[in-house]
Amino acid sequence: MKIKVKKIIAVFISAAVCGILLSGCGASSNAKTSAGAAEGKKTLVIGSAQSAGTLDPIQAYNGWYPIRYGICQTLTKMNDDYSITGWLAEDGYTSNDDNTVWTFTIKDKVTFSNGNKLDAEAVKKSLENVFENGERGEEYFTPASIKADGQKLVITTEKPEPILPNKLADPLFGIIDTSVDNSKIADNGPIGTGPFVCESFDLATKKCVVVKNENYWNGEVKTDRIEFIYSEDQSTISMGLQSGDFDAVYNVSMNDIGTFEKNSDFKIKTNPSGRTTIGFMNQNGQLGDKVLREAILQMQDKDSYCKNLLKNQYVPGKTLITSATDYGYDTLTDPNVYNPDNAKKLLDDAGFADTDGDGFRETPSGEPLNLRFVYYTGRPEQQIVVEAAQAALATVGIKVTLKVHDTQTVMDMLKTGDYDLLCMSINIMNCGDPENQINTYFKAGGTYNATGYNNEEFNALMDQVHVAADPELRKDLTRQAEQILLNDAAAIYFCYPVMNFVMKNQVDGIDSTPADFYWVDENTSVNN
């Protein structure tokens, strides 16, 4: 009965939160009371449980949002098949034989939203800003020089960079106008080349409003104004779409997607994603014991989680890289498949025992074993899988305490190592290639590798991946690195999401893509 009561209470709370959230942000049915709609403009309202912490694209992973919101664009773009084509740069970019000198031609007709022309010099300064003022640039590549001549841009790198065009598609490298005063870029947003311009960003509510870029270079922008409304409460998001407060919603939960599948007033775009829902295990604490990590992994019935709890909207996890690619999901060996009997034996044999009779084990040295599992609710599977893991581990005497925070806080904790276990959804294929994300989260020295994981063989393999030009060699080396992660019981790979965008039938031009950072463009429209 307790579970049922909690669910009933949660529904009433979510409904109340929804009313408060939407009235506070100014959204209403079909957005007809919004400022833009009141002036007769075409206004679109999008709800999401994901939001920027800042609109400065070089800070952490916030560059995703100026791309998602249509403010910025990159030199290259990732297609649905993970191939790369030019965006602000023409196709036909070239490199020398050892892939240390890359030449790009910047499209001649592009302007920033303030009317300034985009030439190679402007691109040069934007890229230099990433390396001079950001923190993750050199995890992608280290430039020896960047030279500009008219529309020609030449990037010379310290090491061979066979997939530099892929890396430049990452939102970190969104091109912005650095010739203007960017001292308030975090709140006001960058001056980019996209179809929209930031009108406002509220740091407290995370609401972002963008308006049509009157100087857009690539055709007519069909929508005058878009409001991006944020709430990490999944029920709030879904109810807002049903009530008409939202025109579209990103990533409706598996519990609510059926409602929209059965309603002819809505349409749904879905796609396999490059994402993996990962349970990071911090080896700097009690999880430095490999046997304990192995036992934890062997208690995860991922098939059951995905089938029964996630309602077949997710694929069971096995490898770091999603099953939607050919990086080893079907060929690599998982030494820690679901095996609760063996998990119990591992713990018994290693001396993890319940010595005080409270139902939970202590470490072999007699310390209380209580693992703090941090997660966020901005992605619908997070709470479900961490609660399932907590329940499963309790059956073999491993105590897990859950701690929920907002997405940005969890991201910060991932970076500092302030957790025992931490659940995070990571787009491993953010560049159409997994190299950089693997390095960021698992290689020694990676910006977000705070787990203490460090395997010299793994590091060496990733160094080889970095300079390998042959696609099949890159994949083979990456698969070898993945197998080491599996053998080391480095992390829990819970599942791979199938992403969605649910929208009213009158909405067009919103995409759900494997890249997960292309939401709106000049063709996005709504008939209010």
NORLINSUL-V999710 format. One record per pair of residues at least 12 apart in sequence whose C-alpha atoms are under 10 Angstrom apart, sorted by the first residue. I is the first residue (numbers start at 1). J is the second residue. Records with the same first field share a line. If there is no record, write none. Layout:
I=J, J
This chain:
10=235
11=235, 236
12=235
13=233, 235, 236
14=233, 234, 235, 236, 237, 239
15=235, 236, 239, 240
16=236
17=231, 233, 235, 236
18=231, 233, 235, 236, 237, 238, 239, 240, 245
19=236, 239, 240, 245
21=205, 229, 230, 231, 236, 240
22=47, 229, 230, 231, 236, 240, 245, 246
23=245
24=205
25=202, 205, 206, 207, 208, 227, 228, 229, 230
26=227, 229, 245
27=45, 46, 227, 228, 229, 240, 244, 245, 246
28=45, 240, 243, 244, 245, 246
29=45, 240, 241, 242, 243, 244, 245, 246, 247, 528
30=43, 44, 45, 241, 243, 244, 245, 246, 247, 504, 526, 527, 528
31=43, 44, 45, 226, 227, 244, 245, 246, 247, 528
32=44, 245, 528
34=225, 227
35=225
36=211, 224, 225, 226, 227
37=224, 225, 528
40=224, 528
41=223, 224, 225, 528
42=211, 212, 222, 223, 224, 225, 226, 525, 526, 527, 528
43=210, 211, 223, 224, 225, 226, 227, 247, 525, 526, 527, 528
44=209, 210, 223, 224, 225, 226, 227, 228, 246, 247, 248, 507, 524, 525, 526, 527, 528
45=209, 225, 226, 227, 228, 229, 241, 244, 245, 246, 247, 248, 249, 526
46=226, 227, 228, 229, 230, 237, 240, 241, 245, 246, 247, 248, 249, 250, 501, 502, 503, 510
47=207, 227, 228, 229, 230, 231, 232, 236, 237, 238, 240, 241, 245, 246, 247, 248, 249, 250, 251, 252, 502
48=228, 229, 230, 231, 232, 233, 234, 236, 237, 238, 246, 248, 249, 250, 251, 252, 378, 379, 501
49=229, 230, 231, 232, 233, 234, 236, 237, 249, 250, 251, 252, 377, 378, 379, 380, 406, 407
50=65, 206, 228, 229, 230, 231, 232, 250, 251, 377, 378, 379, 406, 407, 408
51=64, 65, 205, 206, 207, 208, 228, 229, 230, 231, 232, 378, 407, 408
52=64, 65, 66, 186, 201, 203, 206, 207, 208, 230, 407, 408
53=65, 186, 187, 202, 203, 204, 206, 407, 408, 409
54=66, 185, 186, 187, 188, 189, 201, 202, 203, 206
55=71, 184, 185, 186, 187, 188, 189, 190, 198, 201, 203, 208
56=134, 172, 176, 182, 184, 185, 186, 187, 188, 189, 190
57=72, 130, 134, 171, 172, 173, 174, 175, 176, 185, 186, 189, 190
58=127, 129, 130, 131, 133, 134, 135, 136, 137, 171, 172, 173, 174
59=130, 133, 134, 135, 136, 172, 186
60=134, 135, 136, 172, 408, 411, 412, 415, 447, 448
61=136, 170, 171, 172, 408, 411
62=171, 172, 186, 408
63=170, 171, 172, 173, 174, 517
64=170, 171, 172, 173, 174, 516, 517, 518
65=171, 189, 208, 517, 518, 519
66=171, 172, 174, 189, 190, 191, 192, 194, 196, 197, 198, 210, 517, 518
67=170, 171, 172, 174, 175, 192, 194, 196, 516, 517, 518, 519, 520, 521
68=171, 516, 517, 518, 519, 520, 521
69=194, 195, 196, 197, 198, 208, 209, 210, 226, 227, 228, 517, 518, 519, 520, 521
70=192, 193, 194, 195, 196, 197, 198, 210, 211, 212, 213, 226, 517, 518, 519, 520, 521, 522, 524
71=112, 113, 174, 175, 176, 189, 190, 191, 192, 193, 194, 195, 196, 197, 198, 210, 211, 212, 213, 520, 521
72=112, 113, 171, 173, 174, 175, 176, 189, 190, 191, 192, 193, 194, 195, 196, 197
73=87, 88, 169, 170, 171, 173, 174, 175, 176, 192, 193, 194, 195, 518
74=86, 87, 88, 89, 123, 168, 169, 170, 171, 172, 173, 174, 175, 176, 192, 193, 194
75=87, 88, 89, 90, 91, 104, 105, 106, 107, 123, 165, 166, 167, 168, 169, 170, 171, 173, 174, 175
76=88, 89, 90, 91, 93, 164, 165, 166, 167, 168, 169, 170, 173, 174
77=89, 165, 166, 167, 168, 169, 170, 171, 431, 432, 515, 518
78=165, 166, 167, 168, 169, 170, 429, 430, 431, 432, 513, 514, 515, 516, 517, 518
79=432, 513, 514, 515
80=271, 272, 273, 432, 512, 513, 514, 515, 516
81=325, 432, 513, 514, 515
82=166, 274, 325, 429, 430, 431, 432, 433, 514, 515
83=166, 431, 432, 433
84=163, 165, 166, 167, 168, 169, 431, 432
85=165, 166, 169
86=104, 105, 106, 107, 165, 169
87=106, 107, 169
88=104, 105, 106, 107, 108, 109, 110, 118, 123, 175, 193, 194
89=104, 105, 106, 107, 108, 110, 120, 151, 152, 153, 165
90=104, 105, 106, 107, 108
91=104, 105, 106, 107
92=104, 105
93=105, 106, 153, 154, 165
94=154, 165
95=154, 155, 156, 161, 162, 164
96=156, 160
97=160, 162
98=159, 160, 161, 162, 467, 469
99=156, 157, 159, 160, 161, 162, 163, 164, 467, 468, 469
100=143, 144, 155, 156, 157, 158, 159, 160, 161, 162, 164, 467
101=143, 144, 145, 146, 154, 155, 156, 157, 158, 159, 160, 161, 162, 164
102=146, 153, 154, 155, 156, 157, 161, 162, 164, 165
103=147, 148, 152, 153, 154, 155, 156
104=120, 148, 151, 152, 153, 154, 155, 165
105=119, 120, 148, 149, 150, 151, 152, 153, 154
106=118, 119, 120, 121, 123, 150, 151, 152, 153
107=119, 120, 151, 152, 217
108=120, 150, 151, 217
109=216, 217, 218
110=193, 194, 215, 216, 217, 218
111=177, 192, 193, 194, 215, 216, 217, 218
112=175, 176, 177, 191, 192, 193, 194, 195, 197, 213, 215, 216, 217
113=176, 177, 190, 191, 192, 193, 194, 195, 196, 197, 212, 213, 214, 215, 216, 217
114=177, 180, 191, 192, 193, 197, 213, 214, 215, 216
115=191, 193, 213, 214, 215, 216, 217
116=177, 179, 191, 193, 215
117=177, 193, 217
118=150, 151, 175, 176, 177, 192, 193
119=148, 149, 150, 151, 152, 153
120=146, 147, 148, 149, 150, 151, 152, 153, 154
121=146, 147, 148, 149, 150, 151, 152, 153
122=148, 150, 151, 153, 175, 176, 177, 178, 179
123=146, 147, 148, 151, 152, 153, 173, 174, 175, 176, 177, 178
124=145, 146, 147, 148, 153, 154, 155, 175, 178
125=146, 147, 148, 175, 176, 177, 178, 179
126=173, 174, 175, 176, 177, 178, 179
127=143, 146, 168, 172, 173, 174, 175, 176, 178
128=143, 145, 146, 173, 178
129=173, 175, 176, 178
130=172, 173, 174, 175
131=143, 173
134=172
135=447
136=172, 436, 440, 446, 447, 448
137=167, 172, 173
139=435, 436, 437, 439, 440, 445, 446, 447
140=161, 163, 164, 166, 167, 168, 170, 172, 435, 436, 437, 439, 440, 466
141=157, 158, 159, 160, 161, 163, 164, 167, 168, 436, 466
142=155, 156, 157, 158, 159, 160, 161
143=155, 156, 157, 158, 159, 161
144=156, 157, 158, 159
145=157, 158
159=466, 467
160=466, 467, 468, 469
161=466, 467, 468, 469
162=465, 466, 467, 468, 469, 470, 471
163=431, 432, 433, 435, 466, 467, 468, 469, 470, 471
164=431
165=431
166=430, 431, 432, 433
167=430, 431, 432, 433, 435, 436
168=431
169=430, 431, 432, 515
170=430, 431, 432, 436, 515, 517
171=430, 431, 517, 518
174=190, 192, 193, 194
175=190, 191, 192, 193, 194
176=189, 190, 191, 192, 193, 194
177=190, 191, 192, 193
178=190, 191, 192
179=191
186=201, 203
187=200, 201, 202, 203, 208
188=200, 201, 202, 208
189=201, 208, 210
192=213, 216
193=213, 215, 216, 217, 218
194=212, 213, 215, 216, 217, 218, 221, 520, 521, 522
195=210, 211, 212, 213, 214, 215, 216, 217, 218, 219, 220, 221, 222, 223, 224, 520, 521, 522, 523, 524
196=209, 210, 211, 212, 213, 214, 215, 216, 221, 223, 224, 225, 226, 520, 521, 522
197=209, 210, 211, 212, 213, 214, 215, 216, 225, 226
198=210, 211, 212, 213, 225, 226
199=211, 212, 225, 226, 227
200=227
201=227, 228
205=229, 230, 231
206=228, 229, 230, 231
207=227, 228, 229, 230, 231
208=226, 227, 228, 229, 230
209=225, 226, 227, 228, 229
210=223, 224, 225, 226, 227, 228
211=223, 224, 225, 226, 227
212=224, 225, 226, 522
213=225, 522
216=522
218=522
219=522, 523
220=522, 523
221=521, 522, 523, 524, 525
222=509, 521, 522, 523, 524, 525, 526
223=520, 521, 522, 523, 524, 525, 526, 527
224=524, 525, 526
225=525
226=520, 524, 525
227=246, 247
228=246, 248, 249
229=245, 246, 249
230=378
231=377, 378, 406
232=376, 377, 378, 379, 380, 405, 406, 407
233=377, 378, 379, 380
234=251, 252, 253, 254, 255, 256, 377, 378, 379, 380
235=252, 253, 255, 256, 380
237=249, 250, 251, 252, 253, 256
238=250, 251, 252, 253, 255, 256, 257, 259, 260, 502
239=256
241=260, 266, 502, 503, 504
242=259, 260, 263, 265, 266, 503, 504
244=504
246=503, 504
247=266, 502, 503, 504, 505, 506, 507, 526, 528
248=266, 267, 268, 501, 502, 503, 504, 505, 507, 508, 510, 526
249=268, 500, 501, 502, 503, 504
250=269, 499, 500, 501, 502, 503, 510, 511, 512, 519
251=269, 270, 378, 379, 380, 497, 498, 499, 500, 501, 502, 512
252=268, 379, 380, 499, 500, 501, 502
253=310, 313, 379, 380, 381, 499, 500
254=309, 310, 311, 312, 313, 314, 380, 381, 498
255=309, 310, 311, 313, 380, 381
257=313, 500, 501, 502
258=311
260=502, 503, 504
261=502
264=504, 505
265=503, 504, 505, 506
266=502, 503, 504, 505, 506, 507
267=501, 502, 503, 504, 505, 506, 507, 508
268=500, 501, 502, 503, 504, 505, 511, 512
269=499, 500, 501, 502, 503, 510, 511, 512, 513
270=498, 499, 500, 501, 502, 511, 512, 513, 514
271=324, 497, 498, 499, 500, 501, 511, 512, 513, 514, 516
272=313, 314, 315, 322, 323, 324, 325, 496, 497, 498, 499, 500, 512, 513, 514, 515
273=322, 323, 324, 325, 427, 428, 429, 430, 496, 497, 498, 499, 500, 512, 513, 514, 515, 516
274=321, 322, 323, 324, 325, 426, 427, 428, 429, 430, 431, 432, 433, 434, 496, 497, 498, 499, 513, 514, 515, 516
275=320, 321, 322, 323, 324, 424, 425, 426, 427, 428, 429, 430, 495, 496, 497, 498, 499, 514, 515, 516
276=314, 315, 316, 317, 318, 319, 320, 321, 322, 323, 424, 425, 426, 427, 428, 429, 492, 493, 494, 495, 496, 497
277=314, 316, 317, 320, 322, 379, 381, 382, 385, 423, 424, 425, 426, 427, 428, 492, 493, 494, 495, 496, 497
278=317, 320, 382, 421, 422, 423, 424, 425, 426, 491, 492, 493, 494, 495, 496
279=297, 373, 374, 375, 382, 385, 386, 389, 420, 421, 422, 423, 424, 425, 490, 491, 492, 493, 494
280=373, 374, 414, 417, 419, 420, 421, 422, 423, 424, 441, 442, 449, 450, 451, 490, 491, 492, 493
281=293, 296, 371, 373, 417, 419, 420, 421, 422, 423, 450, 451, 452, 453, 489, 490, 491, 492
282=414, 417, 418, 419, 420, 421, 422, 449, 450, 451, 452, 453, 490, 491
283=417, 420, 421, 450, 451, 452, 453, 454, 490
284=417, 419, 420, 450, 451, 452, 453
285=371, 417, 419, 420, 451, 452
286=363, 367, 368, 369, 370, 371, 420
287=369, 371, 420, 421, 451, 490
288=420, 451, 452, 453, 490
289=350, 363
290=488, 489, 490
291=343, 346, 347, 349, 350, 352, 489
292=343, 346, 347, 350, 352, 363, 398, 489
293=336, 343, 488, 489, 490, 491, 492
294=335, 336, 337, 342, 343, 346, 347, 486, 487, 488, 489, 490, 491, 492
295=336, 337, 338, 339, 340, 341, 342, 343, 344, 345, 346, 347, 393, 396, 398, 489
296=336, 338, 340, 343, 344, 347, 389, 390, 392, 393, 396, 398, 489, 491, 492
297=335, 336, 337, 338, 339, 340, 343, 389, 393, 489, 490, 491, 492, 493, 494
298=335, 336, 337, 338, 339, 340, 341, 342, 343, 344, 346, 392, 393, 492
299=336, 337, 338, 339, 340, 341, 342, 343, 344, 389, 390, 391, 392, 393, 394, 395, 396
300=336, 337, 338, 339, 340, 385, 388, 389, 390, 392, 393, 492, 493, 494
301=316, 337, 338, 339, 340, 388, 389, 392, 494
302=315, 316, 317, 318, 337, 338, 385, 388, 389, 492, 493, 494, 495
303=315, 316, 317, 338, 494, 495
304=316, 388
305=381, 384, 385, 388, 389, 494, 495
306=381, 384, 385, 494, 495, 496, 497
309=381, 384, 385, 388
310=380, 381, 384, 385, 495, 497
312=497, 498
313=381, 495, 496, 497, 498, 499, 500
314=381, 494, 495, 496, 497, 498, 499
315=494, 495, 496, 497, 498
316=493, 494, 495, 496, 497
317=329, 492, 493, 494, 495, 496, 497
318=330, 332, 333, 334, 336, 337, 486, 492, 493, 494, 495, 496
319=331, 332, 333, 334, 479, 482, 483, 485, 486, 491, 492, 493, 494, 495, 496
320=426, 428, 434, 438, 479, 481, 482, 483, 485, 486, 490, 491, 492, 493, 494, 495, 496
321=426, 427, 428, 429, 433, 434, 438, 478, 479, 482, 493, 496
322=427, 428, 429, 434, 493, 495, 496, 497
323=495, 496
324=496, 498, 514
325=429, 432, 433
326=475, 479
327=433, 434, 472, 474, 475, 476, 477, 478, 479, 480, 482
328=475, 476, 478, 479, 480, 482, 483
329=479, 482
331=479, 483
332=479, 480, 482, 483, 486
333=482, 483, 486, 487
334=483, 485, 486, 487, 489
335=483, 486, 487, 488, 489
336=486, 487, 488, 489, 492
340=392, 393, 395, 396
341=396
343=393, 396
344=393, 395, 396, 397
345=396
347=361, 363, 364, 396, 397, 398
348=361, 364, 396
350=363, 364
351=363, 364, 365, 366
352=364, 365, 366, 367, 369, 397, 398
353=365, 366, 369, 397, 398
354=366, 368, 369, 397, 398
355=368
356=368
358=397
359=394, 395, 396, 397, 398, 399
360=393, 394, 395, 396, 397, 398, 399, 400
361=394, 396, 397, 398, 399
362=397, 398, 399
363=398
368=398, 399
369=397, 398, 399, 400
370=398, 399, 400, 401, 420
371=390, 398, 399, 400, 401, 402, 419, 420, 421
372=399, 400, 401, 402, 403, 418, 419, 420, 421, 422
373=386, 387, 389, 390, 400, 401, 402, 403, 404, 419, 420, 421, 422, 423
374=386, 401, 402, 403, 404, 405, 409, 410, 413, 414, 418, 419, 420, 421, 422, 423, 424
375=402, 403, 404, 405, 406, 407, 409, 410, 411, 413, 419, 421, 422, 423, 424, 425
376=403, 404, 405, 406, 407, 408, 409, 410, 411, 422, 423, 424, 425
377=404, 405, 406, 407
378=405, 406, 407, 408, 425
379=407, 424, 425, 497
380=497
381=423, 425, 494, 495, 496, 497
382=404, 422, 423, 424, 425, 494
383=402, 404, 423
385=423, 494, 495
386=400, 401, 402, 403, 421, 422, 423, 494
387=400, 401, 402
389=494
390=402
400=420, 421
401=420, 421
402=421, 422
403=419, 421, 422
404=422
407=424
410=422, 423, 424
411=423, 424, 448
412=448
413=448, 450
414=441, 447, 448, 449, 450, 451
415=441, 446, 447, 448, 449, 450, 451
416=447, 448, 449, 450, 451
417=448, 449, 450, 451, 452
418=450, 451
419=450, 451
420=451
421=451, 491, 492
422=491, 492
423=491, 492, 493, 494
425=493, 494, 495, 496, 497
426=441, 496
427=496, 514, 515, 516
428=440, 441, 515
429=514, 515, 516
430=514, 515, 516, 517
431=515
432=514, 515
433=471, 474, 475, 478
434=465, 474, 475, 478
435=462, 463, 465, 466, 474, 475, 478
436=462, 466
438=462, 478, 481, 482
439=459, 462, 463, 466
441=453
442=454, 455, 458, 459, 485, 490, 491
443=455, 456, 458, 459, 460, 462, 463
444=456, 458, 459
445=459
451=490, 491
452=490
453=485, 488, 490, 491
454=490
455=481, 484, 485, 488
457=480, 481, 484
458=477, 478, 480, 481, 482, 483, 484, 485
459=481
460=477, 481
461=474, 476, 477, 478, 479, 480, 481, 482, 484
462=474, 477, 478, 480, 481
463=477
464=477, 478
465=477, 478, 481
498=512, 514
499=512, 513, 514, 516
500=512, 513, 516
501=513, 519
503=526
504=526, 527
505=526, 527
506=525, 526, 527, 528
507=524, 525, 526, 527, 528
508=520, 523, 524, 525, 526, 527
509=521, 522, 523, 524, 525, 526
510=523, 524, 525
511=524
